[in-house]
Amino acid sequence: MDIDRQVRVLVKEELDKQLREIREKLSSISDRVDKVERAQGKKLNLILRLRKHTLDELMSEYRKIRDEMQKTNEEQAEI
């Protein structure tokens, strides 16, 4: 083999090795990003459910107070 060919083979092997390492790192980063996205999605979902529950509770309390006030107003109107 001539020198040029040997250099090409060595360079190709080194580049292949570096490419495999880069692919492994990218795969690892991609996995971590997926985990973070899932965790953030779960947190956001919990926040949204809590918000909805809180709004439902507030609306329920508002309706109770409104109904009591209407009854009081009706009773006063009858008097």
N, CA, C and O atoms as CSV, one atom per row, in Angstrom:
chain,resi,resn,atom,element,x,y,z
A,1,MET,N,N,0.840,-1.175,0.000
A,1,MET,CA,C,0.000,0.000,0.000
A,1,MET,C,C,0.890,1.245,0.000
A,1,MET,O,O,1.929,1.300,0.657
A,2,ASP,N,N,0.448,2.210,-0.745
A,2,ASP,CA,C,1.229,3.440,-0.734
A,2,ASP,C,C,0.835,4.309,0.468
A,2,ASP,O,O,-0.182,4.049,1.111
A,3,ILE,N,N,1.606,5.302,0.762
A,3,ILE,CA,C,1.436,6.156,1.934
A,3,ILE,C,C,0.087,6.871,1.894
A,3,ILE,O,O,-0.603,6.945,2.911
A,4,ASP,N,N,-0.291,7.395,0.738
A,4,ASP,CA,C,-1.566,8.110,0.622
A,4,ASP,C,C,-2.737,7.210,1.001
A,4,ASP,O,O,-3.646,7.624,1.720
A,5,ARG,N,N,-2.704,6.021,0.527
A,5,ARG,CA,C,-3.784,5.068,0.829
A,5,ARG,C,C,-3.839,4.770,2.318
A,5,ARG,O,O,-4.924,4.735,2.899
A,6,GLN,N,N,-2.701,4.556,2.942
A,6,GLN,CA,C,-2.642,4.282,4.375
A,6,GLN,C,C,-3.183,5.462,5.180
A,6,GLN,O,O,-3.919,5.279,6.149
A,7,VAL,N,N,-2.812,6.657,4.774
A,7,VAL,CA,C,-3.296,7.849,5.466
A,7,VAL,C,C,-4.810,7.942,5.329
A,7,VAL,O,O,-5.500,8.236,6.306
A,8,ARG,N,N,-5.332,7.697,4.144
A,8,ARG,CA,C,-6.777,7.736,3.921
A,8,ARG,C,C,-7.500,6.723,4.801
A,8,ARG,O,O,-8.534,7.035,5.391
A,9,VAL,N,N,-6.963,5.527,4.889
A,9,VAL,CA,C,-7.574,4.490,5.703
A,9,VAL,C,C,-7.568,4.906,7.174
A,9,VAL,O,O,-8.582,4.770,7.858
A,10,LEU,N,N,-6.448,5.405,7.662
A,10,LEU,CA,C,-6.359,5.837,9.057
A,10,LEU,C,C,-7.306,7.006,9.338
A,10,LEU,O,O,-7.969,7.038,10.375
A,11,VAL,N,N,-7.365,7.950,8.425
A,11,VAL,CA,C,-8.254,9.102,8.600
A,11,VAL,C,C,-9.704,8.638,8.591
A,11,VAL,O,O,-10.508,9.089,9.406
A,12,LYS,N,N,-10.035,7.746,7.681
A,12,LYS,CA,C,-11.406,7.227,7.611
A,12,LYS,C,C,-11.774,6.503,8.900
A,12,LYS,O,O,-12.873,6.697,9.419
A,13,GLU,N,N,-10.895,5.691,9.415
A,13,GLU,CA,C,-11.152,4.972,10.661
A,13,GLU,C,C,-11.365,5.952,11.822
A,13,GLU,O,O,-12.276,5.785,12.633
A,14,GLU,N,N,-10.515,6.964,11.882
A,14,GLU,CA,C,-10.643,7.955,12.957
A,14,GLU,C,C,-11.949,8.731,12.822
A,14,GLU,O,O,-12.633,8.975,13.816
A,15,LEU,N,N,-12.293,9.115,11.605
A,15,LEU,CA,C,-13.550,9.837,11.387
A,15,LEU,C,C,-14.758,8.967,11.719
A,15,LEU,O,O,-15.733,9.453,12.293
A,16,ASP,N,N,-14.703,7.685,11.364
A,16,ASP,CA,C,-15.784,6.767,11.718
A,16,ASP,C,C,-15.929,6.645,13.239
A,16,ASP,O,O,-17.040,6.626,13.769
A,17,LYS,N,N,-14.812,6.566,13.915
A,17,LYS,CA,C,-14.826,6.474,15.377
A,17,LYS,C,C,-15.451,7.737,15.983
A,17,LYS,O,O,-16.294,7.651,16.876
A,18,GLN,N,N,-15.038,8.886,15.501
A,18,GLN,CA,C,-15.586,10.146,16.005
A,18,GLN,C,C,-17.077,10.272,15.690
A,18,GLN,O,O,-17.848,10.785,16.501
A,19,LEU,N,N,-17.468,9.808,14.528
A,19,LEU,CA,C,-18.880,9.847,14.143
A,19,LEU,C,C,-19.717,8.974,15.067
A,19,LEU,O,O,-20.804,9.382,15.476
A,20,ARG,N,N,-19.233,7.778,15.405
A,20,ARG,CA,C,-19.944,6.912,16.342
A,20,ARG,C,C,-20.089,7.587,17.713
A,20,ARG,O,O,-21.152,7.533,18.332
A,21,GLU,N,N,-19.010,8.219,18.172
A,21,GLU,CA,C,-19.053,8.911,19.459
A,21,GLU,C,C,-20.073,10.052,19.433
A,21,GLU,O,O,-20.831,10.242,20.385
A,22,ILE,N,N,-20.081,10.790,18.357
A,22,ILE,CA,C,-21.035,11.901,18.225
A,22,ILE,C,C,-22.459,11.367,18.208
A,22,ILE,O,O,-23.342,11.945,18.841
A,23,ARG,N,N,-22.691,10.286,17.501
A,23,ARG,CA,C,-24.034,9.687,17.461
A,23,ARG,C,C,-24.474,9.226,18.849
A,23,ARG,O,O,-25.627,9.417,19.236
A,24,GLU,N,N,-23.554,8.620,19.593
A,24,GLU,CA,C,-23.877,8.175,20.951
A,24,GLU,C,C,-24.216,9.364,21.846
A,24,GLU,O,O,-25.169,9.308,22.624
A,25,LYS,N,N,-23.436,10.439,21.736
A,25,LYS,CA,C,-23.702,11.633,22.530
A,25,LYS,C,C,-25.048,12.248,22.149
A,25,LYS,O,O,-25.819,12.651,23.019
A,26,LEU,N,N,-25.323,12.317,20.857
A,26,LEU,CA,C,-26.609,12.859,20.413
A,26,LEU,C,C,-27.778,12.018,20.910
A,26,LEU,O,O,-28.813,12.549,21.311
A,27,SER,N,N,-27.604,10.728,20.880
A,27,SER,CA,C,-28.646,9.832,21.383
A,27,SER,C,C,-28.876,10.062,22.875
A,27,SER,O,O,-30.017,10.113,23.334
A,28,SER,N,N,-27.806,10.198,23.614
A,28,SER,CA,C,-27.909,10.450,25.051
A,28,SER,C,C,-28.595,11.782,25.322
A,28,SER,O,O,-29.466,11.868,26.187
A,29,ILE,N,N,-28.210,12.810,24.596
A,29,ILE,CA,C,-28.827,14.128,24.760
A,29,ILE,C,C,-30.292,14.070,24.390
A,29,ILE,O,O,-31.132,14.652,25.078
A,30,SER,N,N,-30.604,13.383,23.323
A,30,SER,CA,C,-31.995,13.249,22.893
A,30,SER,C,C,-32.840,12.552,23.959
A,30,SER,O,O,-33.973,12.956,24.222
A,31,ASP,N,N,-32.286,11.511,24.569
A,31,ASP,CA,C,-32.992,10.812,25.654
A,31,ASP,C,C,-33.239,11.741,26.837
A,31,ASP,O,O,-34.325,11.751,27.416
A,32,ARG,N,N,-32.222,12.516,27.188
A,32,ARG,CA,C,-32.390,13.450,28.313
A,32,ARG,C,C,-33.420,14.523,27.997
A,32,ARG,O,O,-34.213,14.893,28.862
A,33,VAL,N,N,-33.417,15.023,26.776
A,33,VAL,CA,C,-34.402,16.028,26.377
A,33,VAL,C,C,-35.806,15.437,26.451
A,33,VAL,O,O,-36.731,16.097,26.924
A,34,ASP,N,N,-35.974,14.204,25.988
A,34,ASP,CA,C,-37.282,13.544,26.071
A,34,ASP,C,C,-37.747,13.421,27.517
A,34,ASP,O,O,-38.917,13.664,27.814
A,35,LYS,N,N,-36.843,13.048,28.416
A,35,LYS,CA,C,-37.198,12.916,29.832
A,35,LYS,C,C,-37.626,14.259,30.407
A,35,LYS,O,O,-38.613,14.339,31.139
A,36,VAL,N,N,-36.889,15.307,30.078
A,36,VAL,CA,C,-37.228,16.642,30.582
A,36,VAL,C,C,-38.579,17.087,30.032
A,36,VAL,O,O,-39.400,17.640,30.764
A,37,GLU,N,N,-38.812,16.844,28.736
A,37,GLU,CA,C,-40.089,17.230,28.136
A,37,GLU,C,C,-41.251,16.484,28.787
A,37,GLU,O,O,-42.302,17.072,29.040
A,38,ARG,N,N,-41.068,15.196,29.057
A,38,ARG,CA,C,-42.127,14.432,29.727
A,38,ARG,C,C,-42.374,14.974,31.130
A,38,ARG,O,O,-43.521,15.134,31.547
A,39,ALA,N,N,-41.305,15.252,31.849
A,39,ALA,CA,C,-41.450,15.778,33.209
A,39,ALA,C,C,-42.151,17.134,33.186
A,39,ALA,O,O,-43.034,17.391,34.004
A,40,GLN,N,N,-41.762,17.997,32.256
A,40,GLN,CA,C,-42.395,19.310,32.153
A,40,GLN,C,C,-43.859,19.170,31.752
A,40,GLN,O,O,-44.716,19.903,32.246
A,41,GLY,N,N,-44.141,18.229,30.858
A,41,GLY,CA,C,-45.525,17.985,30.453
A,41,GLY,C,C,-46.372,17.539,31.627
A,41,GLY,O,O,-47.517,17.969,31.770
A,42,LYS,N,N,-45.813,16.674,32.472
A,42,LYS,CA,C,-46.543,16.211,33.656
A,42,LYS,C,C,-46.794,17.369,34.615
A,42,LYS,O,O,-47.886,17.498,35.169
A,43,LYS,N,N,-45.786,18.208,34.810
A,43,LYS,CA,C,-45.945,19.350,35.708
A,43,LYS,C,C,-47.004,20.305,35.175
A,43,LYS,O,O,-47.855,20.786,35.924
A,44,LEU,N,N,-46.943,20.574,33.877
A,44,LEU,CA,C,-47.920,21.476,33.276
A,44,LEU,C,C,-49.325,20.902,33.393
A,44,LEU,O,O,-50.278,21.624,33.684
A,45,ASN,N,N,-49.443,19.618,33.167
A,45,ASN,CA,C,-50.744,18.964,33.283
A,45,ASN,C,C,-51.284,19.085,34.713
A,45,ASN,O,O,-52.466,19.370,34.911
A,46,LEU,N,N,-50.423,18.869,35.699
A,46,LEU,CA,C,-50.841,19.006,37.097
A,46,LEU,C,C,-51.277,20.433,37.410
A,46,LEU,O,O,-52.280,20.649,38.090
A,47,ILE,N,N,-50.525,21.394,36.914
A,47,ILE,CA,C,-50.880,22.800,37.144
A,47,ILE,C,C,-52.231,23.119,36.509
A,47,ILE,O,O,-53.068,23.779,37.124
A,48,LEU,N,N,-52.443,22.653,35.288
A,48,LEU,CA,C,-53.713,22.918,34.614
A,48,LEU,C,C,-54.884,22.260,35.344
A,48,LEU,O,O,-55.951,22.858,35.480
A,49,ARG,N,N,-54.681,21.038,35.809
A,49,ARG,CA,C,-55.755,20.367,36.555
A,49,ARG,C,C,-56.050,21.086,37.864
A,49,ARG,O,O,-57.211,21.244,38.241
A,50,LEU,N,N,-55.004,21.521,38.555
A,50,LEU,CA,C,-55.183,22.260,39.800
A,50,LEU,C,C,-55.919,23.575,39.533
A,50,LEU,O,O,-56.808,23.963,40.290
A,51,ARG,N,N,-55.545,24.240,38.471
A,51,ARG,CA,C,-56.199,25.500,38.121
A,51,ARG,C,C,-57.681,25.282,37.838
A,51,ARG,O,O,-58.532,26.035,38.312
A,52,LYS,N,N,-57.977,24.252,37.064
A,52,LYS,CA,C,-59.376,23.953,36.744
A,52,LYS,C,C,-60.156,23.615,38.012
A,52,LYS,O,O,-61.277,24.085,38.205
A,53,HIS,N,N,-59.555,22.802,38.869
A,53,HIS,CA,C,-60.211,22.428,40.124
A,53,HIS,C,C,-60.472,23.674,40.968
A,53,HIS,O,O,-61.558,23.832,41.526
A,54,THR,N,N,-59.484,24.554,41.063
A,54,THR,CA,C,-59.622,25.777,41.852
A,54,THR,C,C,-60.724,26.657,41.275
A,54,THR,O,O,-61.542,27.199,42.017
A,55,LEU,N,N,-60.746,26.798,39.954
A,55,LEU,CA,C,-61.802,27.605,39.328
A,55,LEU,C,C,-63.175,26.986,39.565
A,55,LEU,O,O,-64.140,27.702,39.830
A,56,ASP,N,N,-63.266,25.680,39.473
A,56,ASP,CA,C,-64.542,25.008,39.739
A,56,ASP,C,C,-65.000,25.256,41.176
A,56,ASP,O,O,-66.175,25.525,41.425
A,57,GLU,N,N,-64.061,25.163,42.113
A,57,GLU,CA,C,-64.393,25.417,43.517
A,57,GLU,C,C,-64.858,26.857,43.718
A,57,GLU,O,O,-65.845,27.105,44.411
A,58,LEU,N,N,-64.149,27.799,43.114
A,58,LEU,CA,C,-64.535,29.207,43.241
A,58,LEU,C,C,-65.915,29.472,42.648
A,58,LEU,O,O,-66.719,30.203,43.228
A,59,MET,N,N,-66.179,28.877,41.498
A,59,MET,CA,C,-67.493,29.060,40.861
A,59,MET,C,C,-68.590,28.451,41.729
A,59,MET,O,O,-69.680,29.013,41.834
A,60,SER,N,N,-68.317,27.332,42.339
A,60,SER,CA,C,-69.288,26.684,43.219
A,60,SER,C,C,-69.593,27.584,44.416
A,60,SER,O,O,-70.755,27.779,44.772
A,61,GLU,N,N,-68.562,28.121,45.023
A,61,GLU,CA,C,-68.756,29.030,46.155
A,61,GLU,C,C,-69.519,30.281,45.715
A,61,GLU,O,O,-70.409,30.753,46.422
A,62,TYR,N,N,-69.168,30.808,44.553
A,62,TYR,CA,C,-69.853,31.994,44.037
A,62,TYR,C,C,-71.348,31.717,43.854
A,62,TYR,O,O,-72.182,32.543,44.222
A,63,ARG,N,N,-71.684,30.565,43.290
A,63,ARG,CA,C,-73.093,30.219,43.081
A,63,ARG,C,C,-73.846,30.106,44.407
A,63,ARG,O,O,-74.986,30.556,44.520
A,64,LYS,N,N,-73.202,29.505,45.404
A,64,LYS,CA,C,-73.838,29.387,46.729
A,64,LYS,C,C,-74.133,30.770,47.302
A,64,LYS,O,O,-75.241,31.029,47.772
A,65,ILE,N,N,-73.148,31.647,47.261
A,65,ILE,CA,C,-73.335,33.000,47.802
A,65,ILE,C,C,-74.398,33.745,47.007
A,65,ILE,O,O,-75.250,34.421,47.583
A,66,ARG,N,N,-74.348,33.625,45.698
A,66,ARG,CA,C,-75.334,34.294,44.842
A,66,ARG,C,C,-76.743,33.808,45.163
A,66,ARG,O,O,-77.670,34.609,45.281
A,67,ASP,N,N,-76.901,32.490,45.303
A,67,ASP,CA,C,-78.222,31.936,45.617
A,67,ASP,C,C,-78.708,32.414,46.989
A,67,ASP,O,O,-79.884,32.741,47.154
A,68,GLU,N,N,-77.813,32.453,47.959
A,68,GLU,CA,C,-78.191,32.936,49.289
A,68,GLU,C,C,-78.604,34.406,49.234
A,68,GLU,O,O,-79.559,34.814,49.894
A,69,MET,N,N,-77.889,35.187,48.454
A,69,MET,CA,C,-78.220,36.607,48.343
A,69,MET,C,C,-79.566,36.797,47.648
A,69,MET,O,O,-80.348,37.670,48.024
A,70,GLN,N,N,-79.833,35.976,46.633
A,70,GLN,CA,C,-81.116,36.065,45.943
A,70,GLN,C,C,-82.264,35.707,46.882
A,70,GLN,O,O,-83.305,36.364,46.874
A,71,LYS,N,N,-82.076,34.675,47.684
A,71,LYS,CA,C,-83.108,34.280,48.651
A,71,LYS,C,C,-83.342,35.401,49.663
A,71,LYS,O,O,-84.483,35.720,49.997
A,72,THR,N,N,-82.255,35.990,50.143
A,72,THR,CA,C,-82.369,37.087,51.105
A,72,THR,C,C,-83.101,38.270,50.473
A,72,THR,O,O,-83.960,38.882,51.107
A,73,ASN,N,N,-82.765,38.586,49.240
A,73,ASN,CA,C,-83.430,39.701,48.539
A,73,ASN,C,C,-84.908,39.396,48.311
A,73,ASN,O,O,-85.753,40.281,48.454
A,74,GLU,N,N,-85.225,38.151,47.957
A,74,GLU,CA,C,-86.628,37.778,47.754
A,74,GLU,C,C,-87.408,37.864,49.065
A,74,GLU,O,O,-88.548,38.326,49.096
A,75,GLU,N,N,-86.760,37.405,50.161
A,75,GLU,CA,C,-87.421,37.473,51.464
A,75,GLU,C,C,-87.665,38.921,51.878
A,75,GLU,O,O,-88.716,39.238,52.433
A,76,GLN,N,N,-86.716,39.785,51.616
A,76,GLN,CA,C,-86.875,41.199,51.959
A,76,GLN,C,C,-87.936,41.860,51.089
A,76,GLN,O,O,-88.652,42.756,51.534
A,77,ALA,N,N,-88.027,41.405,49.840
A,77,ALA,CA,C,-89.036,41.981,48.945
A,77,ALA,C,C,-90.434,41.561,49.386
A,77,ALA,O,O,-91.390,42.312,49.193
A,78,GLU,N,N,-90.566,40.404,49.960
A,78,GLU,CA,C,-91.874,39.932,50.426
A,78,GLU,C,C,-92.325,40.694,51.666
A,78,GLU,O,O,-93.524,40.831,51.910
A,79,ILE,N,N,-91.388,41.179,52.435
A,79,ILE,CA,C,-91.722,41.867,53.689
A,79,ILE,C,C,-92.157,43.251,53.402
A,79,ILE,O,O,-92.483,44.000,54.324
